[in-house]
Amino acid sequence: MIKNLTVVLALSVFLTACGGSDNKGSKSSSSKSSIMLVSSAAAVSSVASSVAVSSAASSAVESSVASSSSSSGVCSQNPDSNALPCDKAEWTKDGDNGGTFDQGESGVIFNFEKPTGTQSYHTSGFYHLVNSPEDAPNSVNALGKTLTVTFIVDDAFVATGAPLQIFIQKNYDPYDGTWCNIDKTDETDEANPKYPTGVEIVAECPVDGDKGPGDGVPSIRLGVQVGDPKPTVYAGSLEITDATFE
């Protein structure tokens, strides 16, 4: 892991209601977000970029993404209602979606692998499940909240060219929700932009009020996955160093 770098990233996030684990045939929409730049030192420059998504009609929802210069390692081993856990045992994946877990010093590590499922919604990714307590069966609230995930990707993942997205999704049919595609902002090679390695990428995904999930639901998934277009090779890993939903 490379630390103490001063890096300024411009990322663009889209909200969609397609893709994601077991999202079987839902319609899609997207919207381009605002961009926020953050650095450990004064901002040097800002360059906006965008990601193409396979969707049509749009509705404006603000979001932002930033980069940090060193690992925070502040995800919670005993999370409150907002912080997501570091422990890999608290994260899971669907059986037909490829990937394995390791425990890192700062948080959970997900190793990308080719999905065994053949449907278009099968992709390599993982999520943390938020369930309603037994004494309040429909009490998970998502409206007005934002999923913020801080992560680091390695060189092997970047070499695949795969795009990433974070999502907030119902844990039951029709599995609808909000997906945010994360721009590749290292444009050293303008024809082939990529994610930076060795620095933390901070992605924020606000719940789309039209697409959900809404309030008073039984359970939701908060996760990260490979987006579209799918890569021909799945490899490399991603480490979450911090994550909140608030």
HURA-V309552 format. One record per pair of residues at least 12 apart in sequence whose ideal C-beta (glycine too) atoms are under 7 Angstrom apart, sorted by the first residue. I is the first residue (numbers start at 1). J is the second residue. D is the distance in Angstrom with one decimal. If there is no record, write none. Layout:
i=<I:I>
j=<J:J>
d=<D:D>
//
This chain:
i=<1:1:1:2:2:3:3:4:4:5:5:5:6:6:6:6:7:7:7:7:7:8:8:8:8:8:8:9:9:9:9:9:9:10:10:10:10:10:10:10:11:11:11:11:11:12:12:12:12:12:12:12:12:13:13:13:13:13:13:13:13:14:14:14:14:14:14:14:14:15:15:15:15:15:15:15:16:16:16:16:16:16:17:17:17:17:18:18:19:19:19:19:19:20:20:20:20:20:20:20:21:21:21:21:21:21:21:21:22:22:22:23:23:23:24:24:24:26:26:28:28:29:29:29:29:29:29:30:30:30:31:31:31:31:32:33:33:33:34:34:34:35:35:36:36:37:38:38:38:39:39:40:40:49:49:49:49:50:51:51:51:53:54:59:61:61:62:63:63:63:63:64:65:65:65:65:66:67:67:67:67:68:68:68:68:69:71:71:71:72:72:72:73:73:73:74:75:75:75:75:75:82:82:82:83:84:84:84:84:84:85:86:86:88:88:88:88:90:91:91:91:91:92:92:92:93:93:96:96:96:96:97:97:97:97:97:97:98:98:98:98:98:98:98:99:99:99:99:99:99:100:104:106:106:107:107:107:108:109:109:110:110:110:111:112:112:112:112:112:112:112:113:114:123:123:123:124:124:124:125:125:125:125:126:126:127:127:127:128:128:129:129:129:130:130:130:131:132:132:137:138:138:138:139:140:140:140:140:141:141:142:142:142:142:142:142:142:143:143:143:143:144:145:145:145:146:146:146:146:147:147:147:147:147:148:148:148:148:149:149:149:149:149:150:150:150:150:150:150:151:151:151:151:151:151:151:152:152:152:153:153:153:153:154:154:154:155:156:156:157:157:157:157:158:158:158:158:160:160:160:160:160:161:162:162:163:163:163:163:164:164:164:164:165:165:165:165:165:165:166:166:166:166:166:167:167:167:167:168:168:168:168:168:169:169:169:170:170:170:170:171:171:171:172:176:176:177:177:177:178:178:178:178:180:180:181:182:200:222:224>
j=<71:152:198:198:199:70:71:69:70:69:198:199:39:40:41:69:39:67:69:196:199:37:39:43:44:45:67:37:66:67:185:196:201:35:37:46:47:48:49:185:35:65:182:183:185:32:33:35:48:49:50:51:183:33:63:65:180:181:182:203:205:30:31:32:33:51:53:180:181:30:31:61:178:179:180:208:28:29:30:53:55:179:29:176:177:211:55:179:121:165:179:227:228:121:167:169:175:177:179:225:94:97:125:127:169:221:223:225:94:121:175:121:169:175:121:174:175:174:176:55:56:55:56:57:58:59:211:53:55:58:58:59:60:61:50:62:63:64:62:63:64:48:64:64:66:66:66:67:68:67:69:68:69:183:185:187:193:183:163:181:183:181:228:210:206:208:206:180:204:205:206:204:182:202:203:204:202:199:200:201:202:150:199:200:202:199:106:200:241:150:241:242:105:106:241:242:107:240:241:242:243:244:245:246:244:128:222:243:244:245:128:107:108:101:102:103:108:128:108:126:127:128:126:127:129:125:126:115:116:117:122:115:117:122:123:124:125:112:113:114:115:116:124:234:111:112:113:124:125:126:113:239:239:241:239:240:241:240:237:239:126:237:238:237:124:157:226:234:235:236:237:234:234:225:226:230:225:226:234:223:224:225:226:223:224:221:222:223:222:223:171:219:221:219:220:222:219:218:219:218:216:217:218:216:217:218:219:220:215:216:168:207:212:213:214:215:220:207:209:214:215:207:207:245:246:204:205:206:246:166:168:205:222:245:202:204:243:244:166:203:224:240:243:200:202:240:241:242:243:200:201:224:238:239:240:241:200:239:241:195:197:236:238:197:236:237:197:235:236:235:236:237:238:194:195:197:236:231:233:234:235:236:231:226:231:181:226:227:228:182:224:226:227:179:180:181:182:225:227:180:203:205:223:224:179:205:223:225:205:207:213:220:222:213:220:221:212:213:217:220:219:220:221:218:211:212:211:212:213:205:207:208:211:203:205:227:203:241:245:238>
d=<6.0:6.7:6.6:3.2:6.8:4.2:6.4:6.0:5.5:5.1:6.8:5.4:5.7:5.7:4.7:5.6:6.7:5.0:6.4:6.4:5.0:5.2:4.8:5.6:5.4:6.5:6.7:6.9:6.7:4.0:4.4:6.8:7.0:5.3:6.0:5.4:5.0:5.3:6.0:5.6:6.7:3.6:5.9:4.2:5.3:6.1:6.1:6.0:6.7:5.9:4.7:6.1:4.5:4.2:4.2:5.8:4.3:6.5:6.3:6.8:6.6:4.5:6.5:6.2:6.9:6.3:5.0:6.4:4.6:6.3:5.4:5.1:5.3:6.8:5.9:4.7:5.2:6.6:5.0:5.9:5.3:4.3:5.9:5.7:6.8:4.2:6.3:7.0:6.7:6.6:5.3:6.0:6.4:6.8:5.0:5.0:6.6:6.5:5.7:6.7:4.9:6.2:6.5:6.5:6.8:6.5:7.0:7.0:5.9:6.4:5.0:5.1:6.9:4.4:6.4:6.8:6.5:5.6:5.3:3.9:7.0:5.8:6.9:5.0:6.0:6.3:6.8:4.8:4.1:5.5:4.2:5.5:5.3:5.6:6.5:6.0:3.7:6.7:5.1:6.9:6.0:5.7:6.5:3.6:5.7:6.3:3.5:6.7:6.9:6.9:6.8:6.9:3.7:5.0:5.9:6.9:6.8:6.6:6.8:4.9:5.0:5.7:5.6:5.8:5.8:5.2:6.6:6.0:5.3:6.2:5.4:5.2:6.3:6.2:4.8:6.2:4.5:5.5:6.5:5.8:6.6:6.8:6.9:4.1:5.9:6.6:5.3:6.3:5.3:6.4:5.5:5.2:6.9:3.9:5.6:5.2:4.6:6.5:6.3:4.9:5.8:5.0:6.3:4.0:5.4:5.2:6.5:3.8:6.5:6.6:6.9:4.4:6.3:4.3:6.8:4.8:4.4:5.9:5.1:5.3:6.9:5.4:6.6:6.6:6.5:6.6:4.5:5.9:5.2:2.9:5.2:5.1:6.7:5.7:6.0:6.0:5.9:6.9:3.5:4.9:4.4:6.5:4.4:5.9:6.0:5.6:5.0:4.8:6.9:6.1:6.5:4.8:6.3:4.2:5.9:4.5:5.0:5.4:5.4:4.7:4.9:6.3:5.2:4.7:4.4:6.2:6.7:4.7:6.2:5.7:6.7:5.3:4.5:5.2:4.8:6.5:6.7:4.9:5.1:5.9:5.9:2.3:6.0:5.8:6.4:4.0:5.9:2.8:4.9:6.8:6.2:6.2:6.0:6.3:5.2:6.5:4.5:5.3:6.4:6.2:4.9:6.3:5.6:6.8:5.1:6.7:6.1:5.5:4.2:6.9:6.0:4.9:6.9:4.4:6.4:6.6:5.9:6.0:6.1:5.6:5.0:7.0:5.5:5.7:5.9:5.4:6.5:4.4:6.9:5.9:5.3:4.6:5.4:5.1:6.7:4.9:6.7:5.0:5.1:5.3:6.2:6.2:4.8:5.1:4.9:6.9:5.0:3.9:6.8:6.9:5.8:6.9:5.3:6.3:5.0:6.6:5.7:5.0:6.6:5.3:6.1:6.7:5.1:6.2:5.1:5.3:5.4:4.8:3.4:6.5:2.7:6.3:6.4:5.1:5.4:5.7:7.0:4.6:5.1:6.6:5.4:6.3:5.7:4.8:4.1:6.3:6.9:4.3:7.0:4.9:6.5:6.6:6.2:5.1:5.9:4.7:6.2:6.1:4.0:5.4:5.4:4.8:6.9:5.2:4.4:6.9:5.6:6.8:6.5:5.5:6.2:6.2:5.8:6.9:6.4:4.6:6.9:5.0:6.2:6.0:4.0:5.9:5.3:6.7:6.3:5.5:6.5:5.7:5.3:6.3:5.2:4.4:5.4:6.7:3.6:5.3:5.0:6.1:5.6:6.6>
//
